[in-house]
């Protein structure tokens, strides 16, 4: 490992020290991109701290792959800049940026063996002879494929192919590592194991990384920070815990984790939160919220922010329409009189389908209840 990245670490450290203030190795400033009449990205700004992993999360069409292609240099932005350690690389060709890239389908050459695949990028940089052999060997050792140099790509499993692609990206000692849904082709069990290995390797090497995913679990597991995109715009960026506990918009509340949306009326405030009225009840919603002034609003409730109890005058009444066992507990879908459904977490034996139940806030410290003026699309 030190043979491959020892000198590079010191080089990156000197460059990182020159970055002003924030310690951001990668800075995106006002990036916008259109394809004809479609706005793929609109005014996206992000900082990625040196040595950290940023997860770009969002549904299909959110702009995350376009953003990654702008970072790699495969596309040029209509507006905005990309800075690496303070250097403007916006108009540089992909090879001049010294970024590593791992593609969704790995893009390995089936007619070349493992060593030749890893060597390909190094050879394009003019690395030859014993130095080439040394760096290929070191890159394969990093990803636990030492001794696989002579194997054909067709002889490797999906997980091994993914590691070859990673070794090829790491061999040139990239300033930034870009990963485009690199685990999507693996089966679920292997995917979870491989992403743990990938996270540990990136952190061990201290490489700044950006990866695209549409899976929340993967973003939370791999990303030090998560940036959630929607329709080409940045909805929210921060720690996974921040996006879950403090969603900045109805879309974030729906997309991150699970939430049920209920129409309510804000009727007042207390020292600890907001009083809302729903179905003839008044609940106190603790914490700070996007909506606090009196009037119509939407209450987004996490399943764990409510609990099931016997129907009563202070509870929201409904009928359990479905019970889903989750191992340590269960998730109950409760249908209200107006036809809306609310998901509630509880013990496995709390209720059965068809049972009439009551619901009330758990009064957890971090709430799990969020108020917004508008309803967001899921």
Secondary structure, 3 states (H helix, E strand, C coil): CHHHHHHHHHHHHHHHHCCCCCCEEEEEEEEEEEECCEEEEEEEEEEEECCCEEEEECCCCCCHHHHHHHHHCCCCCCEEEEEECCEECCCCCHHHHCEEEECCCCCCCCCCEHHHHHHHHHHHCCCCHHHHHHHHHHHHHHCCCCCCCCCEHHHCCHHHHHHHHHHHHHHCCCCEEEEECCCCCCCHHHHHHHHHHHHHHHHHHCCEEEEEECCHHHHHHHCCEEEEEECCEEEEEECHHHHHHCCCCHHHHHHCCCEEEEEEEEEEECCCEEEEEECCEEEEEECCCCCCCCEEEEEEEEHHHEEEECCCCCCEEEEEEEEEECCCCEEEEEECCCCCEEEEEECCCCCCCCCEEEEEECCCCCCCEEEECCCCCC
